[in-house]
Every structure is written in C-alpha cells, then in structure tokens.
C-alpha cells in the first residue's frame, strides 16, 4: 500500500510542481552552473544508488554529511531551498524509480561506517530509505548513528498509512 501511495503522490507532486521545479532548476543553474547534485547513498538491502537534489552549495564544497560540512559553502539560494525543503524535490524521481519511499529512514553515505553498522543491527536496510522521516522531523542527524538507527527502528516497528501521512504533513509544515 505504501509503495502505491509513493508512486501516486510523487507523480502528482511532479506534475503539480513542474513550473516551480523548472524555475528552481534555472535559478540553481544561474547560481552554480550545475543545478542538480547527485550523490551515492545506501538504500534497500544496502544497494548503492544515486540520490538527486537541487544544488545548495558552491561547486568547491566537499561531499560530506550535512552536519560535517562548512556552512559557508551554502549559497544564498541554497539556504532558501533548504529552509523550504525544495532542494529535496528531485528525489521524487528516486521514489518513482523505486529507490526510495517518501517516508522512511534517510539514506546514508556508503562510507559512514558507524551508521551502517548501527542500521544493520536494527534491520534498517530491509526497507526503502525515505525523502523524509522521523529522525529529520525530530532533528536527529547522522552524527548520532546509534540514536538515529534506534529511532528508525522504532518507526519501522510502528509504520502505518496514518503515520506515513503524518510525517509527510509534519515535513511540509
């Protein structure tokens, strides 16, 4: 049921927000010259996939987890895109491709060993990662891998359609 909701909501979102996505794409292109940021992440069954976002940092920025990156690398447009979550909208394509769900554990980097080990212990790689999830809403970032994996596990144990919509609404507002 969740997969059907993912596909339906992603398609509707892409269609409804297409004009906004085009504007953001052009603004990002003017801002950095490379509007789409692509990064390798770990997904379902620890498979590696490429996640897509609108670029929010200058081209010289290193590919690091957000909590480890230099805040001066974020462009003015990037700050706005992050605050409004518009930088995440290209991930609707990842959802349609079956690499992600709209709600679930955020996909980690393939070299973040502490998080990988914690998530293995709690069975987090048994589900698709999400564009949003409880850890993001509660402000738990990847610098606290065991706490993050434990929170992801609690979500997995209690996942339901109503909670799915609850997290989507909390993310929007």
N, CA and C atoms as an extended XYZ file, in Angstrom:
519
Properties=species:S:1:pos:R:3:atomname:S:1:resname:S:1:resid:I:1 pbc="F F F"
N         0.811       -1.203        0.000 N   UNK     1
C         0.000        0.000        0.000 CA  UNK     1
C         0.859        1.275        0.000 C   UNK     1
N         1.936        1.250        0.804 N   UNK     2
C         2.817        2.422        0.887 CA  UNK     2
C         3.460        2.697       -0.478 C   UNK     2
N         3.870        1.649       -1.172 N   UNK     3
C         4.512        1.836       -2.485 CA  UNK     3
C         3.541        2.493       -3.465 C   UNK     3
N         2.285        2.089       -3.436 N   UNK     4
C         1.266        2.688       -4.304 CA  UNK     4
C         1.110        4.175       -3.966 C   UNK     4
N         1.079        4.499       -2.675 N   UNK     5
C         0.987        5.905       -2.262 CA  UNK     5
C         2.216        6.684       -2.714 C   UNK     5
N         3.404        6.083       -2.564 N   UNK     6
C         4.639        6.735       -3.015 CA  UNK     6
C         4.559        7.120       -4.487 C   UNK     6
N         4.157        6.161       -5.307 N   UNK     7
C         4.092        6.409       -6.755 CA  UNK     7
C         3.048        7.474       -7.071 C   UNK     7
N         1.872        7.345       -6.508 N   UNK     8
C         0.793        8.289       -6.794 CA  UNK     8
C         1.162        9.708       -6.347 C   UNK     8
N         1.602        9.856       -5.112 N   UNK     9
C         1.927       11.191       -4.585 CA  UNK     9
C         3.109       11.799       -5.337 C   UNK     9
N         4.117       10.993       -5.669 N   UNK    10
C         5.269       11.507       -6.415 CA  UNK    10
C         4.870       11.990       -7.802 C   UNK    10
N         4.059       11.201       -8.493 N   UNK    11
C         3.603       11.621       -9.823 CA  UNK    11
C         2.794       12.915       -9.753 C   UNK    11
N         1.858       12.969       -8.826 N   UNK    12
C         1.033       14.172       -8.665 CA  UNK    12
C         1.924       15.363       -8.299 C   UNK    12
N         2.870       15.135       -7.378 N   UNK    13
C         3.777       16.210       -6.975 CA  UNK    13
C         4.611       16.733       -8.125 C   UNK    13
N         5.161       15.833       -8.916 N   UNK    14
C         5.976       16.265      -10.062 CA  UNK    14
C         5.145       17.040      -11.083 C   UNK    14
N         3.928       16.579      -11.316 N   UNK    15
C         3.062       17.264      -12.289 CA  UNK    15
C         2.637       18.629      -11.767 C   UNK    15
N         2.166       18.689      -10.526 N   UNK    16
C         1.681       19.957       -9.966 CA  UNK    16
C         2.791       20.992       -9.794 C   UNK    16
N         3.961       20.516       -9.385 N   UNK    17
C         5.059       21.444       -9.093 CA  UNK    17
C         6.031       21.620      -10.241 C   UNK    17
N         5.701       21.094      -11.415 N   UNK    18
C         6.604       21.210      -12.562 CA  UNK    18
C         7.027       22.652      -12.850 C   UNK    18
N         6.115       23.619      -12.865 N   UNK    19
C         6.567       25.000      -13.108 CA  UNK    19
C         7.559       25.488      -12.043 C   UNK    19
N         7.317       25.154      -10.787 N   UNK    20
C         8.226       25.552       -9.705 CA  UNK    20
C         9.569       24.849       -9.869 C   UNK    20
N         9.539       23.571      -10.222 N   UNK    21
C        10.776       22.814      -10.402 CA  UNK    21
C        11.617       23.392      -11.537 C   UNK    21
N        10.959       23.812      -12.596 N   UNK    22
C        11.687       24.419      -13.722 CA  UNK    22
C        12.329       25.740      -13.287 C   UNK    22
N        11.593       26.543      -12.554 N   UNK    23
C        12.136       27.821      -12.064 CA  UNK    23
C        13.322       27.580      -11.139 C   UNK    23
N        13.182       26.639      -10.203 N   UNK    24
C        14.277       26.331       -9.277 CA  UNK    24
C        15.484       25.804      -10.053 C   UNK    24
N        15.255       24.957      -11.038 N   UNK    25
C        16.338       24.426      -11.860 CA  UNK    25
C        17.114       25.581      -12.526 C   UNK    25
N        16.392       26.510      -13.125 N   UNK    26
C        17.035       27.640      -13.809 CA  UNK    26
C        17.795       28.509      -12.796 C   UNK    26
N        17.177       28.780      -11.645 N   UNK    27
C        17.847       29.591      -10.618 CA  UNK    27
C        19.117       28.910      -10.110 C   UNK    27
N        19.063       27.610       -9.915 N   UNK    28
C        20.259       26.861       -9.481 CA  UNK    28
C        21.326       26.877      -10.568 C   UNK    28
N        20.905       26.786      -11.801 N   UNK    29
C        21.861       26.837      -12.914 CA  UNK    29
C        22.556       28.200      -12.939 C   UNK    29
N        21.777       29.262      -12.740 N   UNK    30
C        22.363       30.605      -12.697 CA  UNK    30
C        23.263       30.780      -11.474 C   UNK    30
N        22.915       30.113      -10.373 N   UNK    31
C        23.639       30.248       -9.111 CA  UNK    31
C        24.991       29.523       -9.144 C   UNK    31
N        25.017       28.283       -9.628 N   UNK    32
C        26.248       27.486       -9.555 CA  UNK    32
C        26.710       26.925      -10.902 C   UNK    32
N        25.837       26.947      -11.899 N   UNK    33
C        26.178       26.362      -13.187 CA  UNK    33
C        25.846       24.879      -13.272 C   UNK    33
N        25.582       24.249      -12.134 N   UNK    34
C        25.231       22.825      -12.078 CA  UNK    34
C        24.049       22.655      -11.121 C   UNK    34
N        22.829       22.696      -11.646 N   UNK    35
C        21.654       22.730      -10.776 CA  UNK    35
C        21.350       21.455      -10.004 C   UNK    35
N        21.782       20.301      -10.499 N   UNK    36
C        21.459       19.043       -9.835 CA  UNK    36
C        22.693       18.493       -9.140 C   UNK    36
N        22.510       18.128       -7.882 N   UNK    37
C        23.544       17.488       -7.088 CA  UNK    37
C        23.211       16.002       -7.020 C   UNK    37
N        24.146       15.168       -7.402 N   UNK    38
C        23.958       13.721       -7.379 CA  UNK    38
C        24.993       13.127       -6.430 C   UNK    38
N        24.535       12.229       -5.570 N   UNK    39
C        25.434       11.641       -4.577 CA  UNK    39
C        25.067       10.176       -4.368 C   UNK    39
N        26.077        9.357       -4.167 N   UNK    40
C        25.841        7.928       -3.898 CA  UNK    40
C        25.352        7.754       -2.471 C   UNK    40
N        24.319        6.923       -2.312 N   UNK    41
C        23.748        6.637       -0.996 CA  UNK    41
C        23.433        5.150       -0.903 C   UNK    41
N        23.212        4.682        0.328 N   UNK    42
C        22.833        3.293        0.559 CA  UNK    42
C        21.324        3.188        0.705 C   UNK    42
N        20.762        2.214        0.009 N   UNK    43
C        19.319        2.032        0.043 CA  UNK    43
C        18.911        0.657        0.519 C   UNK    43
N        17.808        0.195       -0.009 N   UNK    44
C        17.237       -1.102        0.322 CA  UNK    44
C        18.279       -2.196        0.134 C   UNK    44
N        18.430       -3.059        1.132 N   UNK    45
C        19.404       -4.162        1.108 CA  UNK    45
C        20.837       -3.684        0.888 C   UNK    45
N        21.109       -2.478        1.342 N   UNK    46
C        22.437       -1.852        1.222 CA  UNK    46
C        22.882       -1.642       -0.219 C   UNK    46
N        21.930       -1.596       -1.138 N   UNK    47
C        22.289       -1.314       -2.524 CA  UNK    47
C        22.667        0.167       -2.647 C   UNK    47
N        23.644        0.437       -3.490 N   UNK    48
C        24.091        1.814       -3.708 CA  UNK    48
C        23.278        2.396       -4.857 C   UNK    48
N        22.765        3.597       -4.656 N   UNK    49
C        22.035        4.295       -5.705 CA  UNK    49
C        22.433        5.762       -5.677 C   UNK    49
N        22.034        6.492       -6.700 N   UNK    50
C        22.343        7.912       -6.785 CA  UNK    50
C        21.114        8.715       -6.390 C   UNK    50
N        21.295        9.552       -5.385 N   UNK    51
C        20.215       10.416       -4.917 CA  UNK    51
C        20.353       11.764       -5.636 C   UNK    51
N        19.228       12.383       -5.943 N   UNK    52
C        19.231       13.664       -6.655 CA  UNK    52
C        18.639       14.758       -5.781 C   UNK    52
N        19.281       15.915       -5.825 N   UNK    53
C        18.800       17.100       -5.105 CA  UNK    53
C        19.136       18.322       -5.955 C   UNK    53
N        18.476       19.424       -5.650 N   UNK    54
C        18.922       20.678       -6.237 CA  UNK    54
C        20.169       21.107       -5.475 C   UNK    54
N        21.158       21.610       -6.191 N   UNK    55
C        22.425       22.016       -5.578 CA  UNK    55
C        22.196       23.214       -4.665 C   UNK    55
N        22.709       23.096       -3.438 N   UNK    56
C        22.574       24.180       -2.461 CA  UNK    56
C        23.921       24.722       -2.020 C   UNK    56
N        25.001       24.080       -2.465 N   UNK    57
C        26.341       24.506       -2.068 CA  UNK    57
C        27.171       24.889       -3.286 C   UNK    57
N        28.199       25.661       -3.023 N   UNK    58
C        29.107       26.052       -4.099 CA  UNK    58
C        29.798       24.810       -4.657 C   UNK    58
N        30.350       24.926       -5.828 N   UNK    59
C        30.966       23.783       -6.507 CA  UNK    59
C        32.212       23.272       -5.775 C   UNK    59
N        32.854       24.105       -4.961 N   UNK    60
C        34.070       23.700       -4.261 CA  UNK    60
C        33.764       22.892       -2.990 C   UNK    60
N        32.495       22.776       -2.629 N   UNK    61
C        32.117       22.067       -1.405 CA  UNK    61
C        32.477       20.602       -1.494 C   UNK    61
N        32.952       20.060       -0.377 N   UNK    62
C        33.277       18.640       -0.312 CA  UNK    62
C        31.994       17.836       -0.131 C   UNK    62
N        32.015       16.589       -0.550 N   UNK    63
C        30.864       15.699       -0.398 CA  UNK    63
C        30.907       15.076        0.995 C   UNK    63
N        30.269       15.759        1.946 N   UNK    64
C        30.258       15.330        3.338 CA  UNK    64
C        28.819       15.288        3.850 C   UNK    64
N        28.585       14.585        4.961 N   UNK    65
C        27.267       14.685        5.584 CA  UNK    65
C        26.996       16.141        5.966 C   UNK    65
N        25.751       16.545        5.957 N   UNK    66
C        25.380       17.936        6.228 CA  UNK    66
C        25.974       18.435        7.539 C   UNK    66
N        25.944       17.616        8.587 N   UNK    67
C        26.429       18.058        9.898 CA  UNK    67
C        27.947       18.279        9.916 C   UNK    67
N        28.669       17.735        8.941 N   UNK    68
C        30.122       17.906        8.869 CA  UNK    68
C        30.553       18.977        7.876 C   UNK    68
N        29.630       19.498        7.095 N   UNK    69
C        30.010       20.435        6.040 CA  UNK    69
C        30.099       21.866        6.564 C   UNK    69
N        30.904       22.639        5.897 N   UNK    70
C        31.127       24.038        6.231 CA  UNK    70
C        29.907       24.849        5.794 C   UNK    70
N        29.291       25.531        6.719 N   UNK    71
C        28.061       26.289        6.430 CA  UNK    71
C        28.310       27.429        5.440 C   UNK    71
N        29.570       27.866        5.295 N   UNK    72
C        29.864       28.939        4.340 CA  UNK    72
C        29.774       28.441        2.900 C   UNK    72
N        29.733       27.120        2.699 N   UNK    73
C        29.603       26.558        1.362 CA  UNK    73
C        28.185       26.714        0.815 C   UNK    73
N        27.206       26.939        1.699 N   UNK    74
C        25.809       27.056        1.261 CA  UNK    74
C        25.599       28.403        0.580 C   UNK    74
N        25.051       28.376       -0.622 N   UNK    75
C        24.778       29.617       -1.345 CA  UNK    75
C        23.519       30.286       -0.774 C   UNK    75
N        23.296       31.535       -1.116 N   UNK    76
C        22.088       32.236       -0.639 CA  UNK    76
C        20.834       31.516       -1.120 C   UNK    76
N        20.817       31.151       -2.388 N   UNK    77
C        19.681       30.392       -2.922 CA  UNK    77
C        19.589       29.045       -2.219 C   UNK    77
N        20.723       28.401       -1.982 N   UNK    78
C        20.746       27.110       -1.310 CA  UNK    78
C        20.143       27.161        0.078 C   UNK    78
N        20.403       28.233        0.799 N   UNK    79
C        19.813       28.391        2.132 CA  UNK    79
C        18.296       28.437        2.054 C   UNK    79
N        17.781       29.176        1.078 N   UNK    80
C        16.331       29.244        0.884 CA  UNK    80
C        15.767       27.876        0.501 C   UNK    80
N        16.440       27.182       -0.415 N   UNK    81
C        15.964       25.867       -0.854 CA  UNK    81
C        15.951       24.873        0.307 C   UNK    81
N        16.948       24.948        1.169 N   UNK    82
C        16.984       24.043        2.324 CA  UNK    82
C        15.868       24.366        3.319 C   UNK    82
N        15.664       25.643        3.606 N   UNK    83
C        14.609       26.032        4.558 CA  UNK    83
C        13.231       25.603        4.084 C   UNK    83
N        13.001       25.686        2.777 N   UNK    84
C        11.684       25.345        2.218 CA  UNK    84
C        11.585       23.880        1.796 C   UNK    84
N        12.683       23.138        1.907 N   UNK    85
C        12.769       21.719        1.501 CA  UNK    85
C        12.652       21.519       -0.007 C   UNK    85
N        12.710       22.600       -0.776 N   UNK    86
C        12.640       22.471       -2.234 CA  UNK    86
C        13.861       21.748       -2.798 C   UNK    86
N        14.978       21.776       -2.077 N   UNK    87
C        16.172       21.080       -2.563 CA  UNK    87
C        15.960       19.579       -2.654 C   UNK    87
N        14.998       19.048       -1.900 N   UNK    88
C        14.749       17.605       -1.869 CA  UNK    88
C        13.805       17.132       -2.981 C   UNK    88
N        13.122       18.046       -3.664 N   UNK    89
C        12.078       17.641       -4.614 CA  UNK    89
C        12.563       16.746       -5.763 C   UNK    89
N        13.801       16.863       -6.259 N   UNK    90
C        14.226       15.918       -7.300 CA  UNK    90
C        14.210       14.459       -6.837 C   UNK    90
N        14.168       14.233       -5.523 N   UNK    91
C        14.115       12.863       -5.023 CA  UNK    91
C        12.794       12.185       -5.342 C   UNK    91
N        11.809       12.945       -5.800 N   UNK    92
C        10.566       12.320       -6.265 CA  UNK    92
C        10.865       11.369       -7.420 C   UNK    92
N        11.899       11.669       -8.193 N   UNK    93
C        12.337       10.775       -9.268 CA  UNK    93
C        12.895        9.484       -8.658 C   UNK    93
N        13.688        9.609       -7.569 N   UNK    94
C        14.189        8.415       -6.880 CA  UNK    94
C        13.040        7.554       -6.363 C   UNK    94
N        11.975        8.200       -5.907 N   UNK    95
C        10.807        7.460       -5.412 CA  UNK    95
C        10.154        6.709       -6.570 C   UNK    95
N         9.961        7.383       -7.688 N   UNK    96
C         9.346        6.720       -8.846 CA  UNK    96
C        10.191        5.561       -9.355 C   UNK    96
N        11.503        5.677       -9.265 N   UNK    97
C        12.405        4.606       -9.709 CA  UNK    97
C        12.435        3.429       -8.730 C   UNK    97
N        11.777        3.583       -7.588 N   UNK    98
C        11.732        2.509       -6.599 CA  UNK    98
C        12.942        2.472       -5.681 C   UNK    98
N        13.783        3.476       -5.745 N   UNK    99
C        14.979        3.532       -4.903 CA  UNK    99
C        14.679        4.082       -3.519 C   UNK    99
N        13.591        4.854       -3.422 N   UNK   100
C        13.242        5.498       -2.165 CA  UNK   100
C        11.736        5.450       -1.955 C   UNK   100
N        11.343        5.721       -0.728 N   UNK   101
C         9.946        5.944       -0.365 CA  UNK   101
C         9.835        7.417        0.008 C   UNK   101
N         8.641        7.934        0.100 N   UNK   102
C         8.504        9.316        0.567 CA  UNK   102
C         8.857        9.416        2.050 C   UNK   102
N         8.489        8.402        2.826 N   UNK   103
C         8.758        8.404        4.267 CA  UNK   103
C         9.550        7.158        4.631 C   UNK   103
N        10.616        7.351        5.375 N   UNK   104
C        11.443        6.242        5.821 CA  UNK   104
C        12.763        6.758        6.349 C   UNK   104
N        13.672        5.885        6.684 N   UNK   105
C        14.992        6.314        7.160 CA  UNK   105
C        15.747        7.025        6.036 C   UNK   105
N        16.370        8.147        6.336 N   UNK   106
C        17.149        8.844        5.312 CA  UNK   106
C        18.313        7.974        4.874 C   UNK   106
N        18.604        7.929        3.575 N   UNK   107
C        19.717        7.097        3.107 CA  UNK   107
C        21.059        7.689        3.516 C   UNK   107
N        21.915        6.841        4.050 N   UNK   108
C        23.233        7.290        4.477 CA  UNK   108
C        24.263        7.179        3.370 C   UNK   108
N        25.420        7.716        3.649 N   UNK   109
C        26.542        7.641        2.718 CA  UNK   109
C        27.202        6.268        2.825 C   UNK   109
N        27.702        5.723        1.708 N   UNK   110
C        28.303        4.385        1.720 CA  UNK   110
C        29.572        4.275        2.559 C   UNK   110
N        30.171        5.400        2.947 N   UNK   111
C        31.398        5.335        3.746 CA  UNK   111
C        31.177        5.724        5.208 C   UNK   111
N        29.946        5.875        5.622 N   UNK   112
C        29.632        6.232        7.006 CA  UNK   112
C        29.466        4.942        7.822 C   UNK   112
N        30.604        4.356        8.178 N   UNK   113
C        30.643        3.016        8.762 CA  UNK   113
C        29.861        2.884       10.064 C   UNK   113
N        29.947        3.857       10.947 N   UNK   114
C        29.234        3.765       12.231 CA  UNK   114
C        27.729        3.674       12.006 C   UNK   114
N        27.215        4.451       11.068 N   UNK   115
C        25.783        4.416       10.770 CA  UNK   115
C        25.401        3.097       10.099 C   UNK   115
N        26.227        2.621        9.196 N   UNK   116
C        25.956        1.348        8.509 CA  UNK   116
C        25.865        0.215        9.523 C   UNK   116
N        26.813        0.152       10.445 N   UNK   117
C        26.812       -0.913       11.452 CA  UNK   117
C        25.577       -0.840       12.345 C   UNK   117
N        25.219        0.377       12.772 N   UNK   118
C        24.038        0.546       13.626 CA  UNK   118
C        22.769        0.167       12.881 C   UNK   118
N        22.674        0.560       11.626 N   UNK   119
C        21.474        0.239       10.850 CA  UNK   119
C        21.385       -1.253       10.541 C   UNK   119
N        22.513       -1.899       10.320 N   UNK   120
C        22.490       -3.354       10.133 CA  UNK   120
C        21.930       -4.036       11.381 C   UNK   120
N        22.395       -3.601       12.536 N   UNK   121
C        21.970       -4.190       13.804 CA  UNK   121
C        20.452       -4.088       13.986 C   UNK   121
N        19.867       -2.995       13.548 N   UNK   122
C        18.435       -2.769       13.740 CA  UNK   122
C        17.586       -3.124       12.524 C   UNK   122
N        18.193       -3.670       11.463 N   UNK   123
C        17.430       -4.111       10.296 CA  UNK   123
C        16.869       -2.987        9.445 C   UNK   123
N        17.518       -1.849        9.452 N   UNK   124
C        17.012       -0.678        8.725 CA  UNK   124
C        17.115       -0.859        7.213 C   UNK   124
N        18.059       -1.655        6.747 N   UNK   125
C        18.235       -1.832        5.305 CA  UNK   125
C        17.211       -2.775        4.687 C   UNK   125
N        16.239       -3.210        5.490 N   UNK   126
C        15.172       -4.068        4.976 CA  UNK   126
C        14.051       -3.261        4.317 C   UNK   126
N        14.143       -1.941        4.375 N   UNK   127
C        13.113       -1.068        3.789 CA  UNK   127
C        13.771       -0.009        2.912 C   UNK   127
N        12.967        0.576        2.041 N   UNK   128
C        13.469        1.675        1.211 CA  UNK   128
C        13.730        2.891        2.087 C   UNK   128
N        14.796        3.629        1.805 N   UNK   129
C        15.024        4.872        2.535 CA  UNK   129
C        13.986        5.907        2.119 C   UNK   129
N        13.849        6.946        2.917 N   UNK   130
C        12.827        7.938        2.649 CA  UNK   130
C        13.367        9.323        2.343 C   UNK   130
N        12.537       10.096        1.671 N   UNK   131
C        12.831       11.509        1.437 CA  UNK   131
C        12.765       12.239        2.769 C   UNK   131
N        11.827       11.848        3.615 N   UNK   132
C        11.708       12.388        4.966 CA  UNK   132
C        11.418       11.240        5.914 C   UNK   132
N        11.547       11.526        7.181 N   UNK   133
C        11.271       10.505        8.179 CA  UNK   133
C        11.306       11.089        9.575 C   UNK   133
N        11.097       10.250       10.557 N   UNK   134
C        11.018       10.733       11.930 CA  UNK   134
C        12.303       11.398       12.419 C   UNK   134
N        13.442       10.883       12.044 N   UNK   135
C        14.702       11.465       12.512 CA  UNK   135
C        14.869       12.903       12.017 C   UNK   135
N        14.467       13.174       10.778 N   UNK   136
C        14.583       14.532       10.250 CA  UNK   136
C        13.646       15.477       10.988 C   UNK   136
N        12.452       15.032       11.233 N   UNK   137
C        11.469       15.871       11.911 CA  UNK   137
C        11.888       16.136       13.351 C   UNK   137
N        12.534       15.142       13.973 N   UNK   138
C        12.962       15.270       15.364 CA  UNK   138
C        14.373       15.838       15.499 C   UNK   138
N        15.015       16.141       14.378 N   UNK   139
C        16.326       16.774       14.412 CA  UNK   139
C        17.473       15.842       14.790 C   UNK   139
N        17.332       14.552       14.531 N   UNK   140
C        18.415       13.600       14.809 CA  UNK   140
C        19.208       13.437       13.515 C   UNK   140
N        20.457       13.884       13.524 N   UNK   141
C        21.231       13.773       12.288 CA  UNK   141
C        22.195       12.595       12.354 C   UNK   141
N        22.950       12.416       11.302 N   UNK   142
C        23.801       11.241       11.162 CA  UNK   142
C        25.054       11.299       12.026 C   UNK   142
N        25.219       12.379       12.789 N   UNK   143
C        26.353       12.450       13.713 CA  UNK   143
C        26.098       11.600       14.955 C   UNK   143
N        24.856       11.158       15.128 N   UNK   144
C        24.486       10.286       16.257 CA  UNK   144
C        23.930        8.976       15.687 C   UNK   144
N        24.798        8.141       15.107 N   UNK   145
C        24.339        6.987       14.333 CA  UNK   145
C        23.490        5.975       15.104 C   UNK   145
N        23.850        5.656       16.334 N   UNK   146
C        23.091        4.650       17.080 CA  UNK   146
C        21.707        5.193       17.428 C   UNK   146
N        21.652        6.437       17.872 N   UNK   147
C        20.355        7.061       18.178 CA  UNK   147
C        19.486        7.145       16.923 C   UNK   147
N        20.106        7.495       15.817 N   UNK   148
C        19.384        7.577       14.551 CA  UNK   148
C        18.834        6.210       14.142 C   UNK   148
N        19.663        5.193       14.189 N   UNK   149
C        19.229        3.844       13.805 CA  UNK   149
C        18.134        3.333       14.746 C   UNK   149
N        18.269        3.629       16.034 N   UNK   150
C        17.251        3.204       17.000 CA  UNK   150
C        15.916        3.890       16.709 C   UNK   150
N        15.959        5.168       16.379 N   UNK   151
C        14.721        5.895       16.050 CA  UNK   151
C        14.111        5.364       14.761 C   UNK   151
N        14.935        5.058       13.784 N   UNK   152
C        14.442        4.455       12.542 CA  UNK   152
C        13.760        3.120       12.825 C   UNK   152
N        14.351        2.318       13.717 N   UNK   153
C        13.770        1.022       14.063 CA  UNK   153
C        12.399        1.197       14.741 C   UNK   153
N        12.292        2.172       15.637 N   UNK   154
C        11.006        2.437       16.298 CA  UNK   154
C         9.945        2.799       15.266 C   UNK   154
N        10.336        3.582       14.271 N   UNK   155
C         9.394        3.948       13.212 CA  UNK   155
C         8.967        2.696       12.444 C   UNK   155
N         9.950        1.850       12.092 N   UNK   156
C         9.651        0.645       11.322 CA  UNK   156
C         8.696       -0.291       12.062 C   UNK   156
N         8.852       -0.370       13.357 N   UNK   157
C         8.002       -1.249       14.152 CA  UNK   157
C         6.554       -0.747       14.232 C   UNK   157
N         6.362        0.530       13.970 N   UNK   158
C         5.028        1.129       14.111 CA  UNK   158
C         4.527        1.789       12.834 C   UNK   158
N         5.088        1.424       11.690 N   UNK   159
C         4.706        2.066       10.434 CA  UNK   159
C         3.241        1.769       10.097 C   UNK   159
N         2.569        2.786        9.614 N   UNK   160
C         1.170        2.660        9.194 CA  UNK   160
C         0.883        3.763        8.183 C   UNK   160
N        -0.220        3.646        7.487 N   UNK   161
C        -0.598        4.658        6.497 CA  UNK   161
C        -0.843        5.996        7.190 C   UNK   161
N        -1.480        5.987        8.359 N   UNK   162
C        -1.753        7.255        9.051 CA  UNK   162
C        -0.447        7.919        9.506 C   UNK   162
N         0.503        7.147        9.974 N   UNK   163
C         1.801        7.726       10.371 CA  UNK   163
C         2.559        8.230        9.143 C   UNK   163
N         2.445        7.511        8.040 N   UNK   164
C         3.054        7.923        6.772 CA  UNK   164
C         2.578        9.335        6.413 C   UNK   164
N         1.255        9.518        6.411 N   UNK   165
C         0.704       10.851        6.090 CA  UNK   165
C         1.079       11.869        7.161 C   UNK   165
N         1.145       11.437        8.404 N   UNK   166
C         1.539       12.344        9.487 CA  UNK   166
C         2.922       12.911        9.274 C   UNK   166
N         3.868       12.050        8.892 N   UNK   167
C         5.246       12.520        8.660 CA  UNK   167
C         5.320       13.404        7.409 C   UNK   167
N         4.536       13.090        6.390 N   UNK   168
C         4.522       13.953        5.205 CA  UNK   168
C         4.016       15.349        5.581 C   UNK   168
N         2.942       15.408        6.357 N   UNK   169
C         2.394       16.706        6.767 CA  UNK   169
C         3.349       17.459        7.676 C   UNK   169
N         3.987       16.767        8.617 N   UNK   170
C         4.951       17.427        9.510 CA  UNK   170
C         6.126       17.987        8.712 C   UNK   170
N         6.531       17.281        7.670 N   UNK   171
C         7.643       17.760        6.842 CA  UNK   171
C         7.238       19.022        6.081 C   UNK   171
N         6.028       19.043        5.567 N   UNK   172
C         5.567       20.206        4.811 CA  UNK   172
C         5.397       21.440        5.686 C   UNK   172
N         5.005       21.209        6.943 N   UNK   173
C         4.733       22.357        7.814 CA  UNK   173
C         5.780       22.519        8.895 C   UNK   173
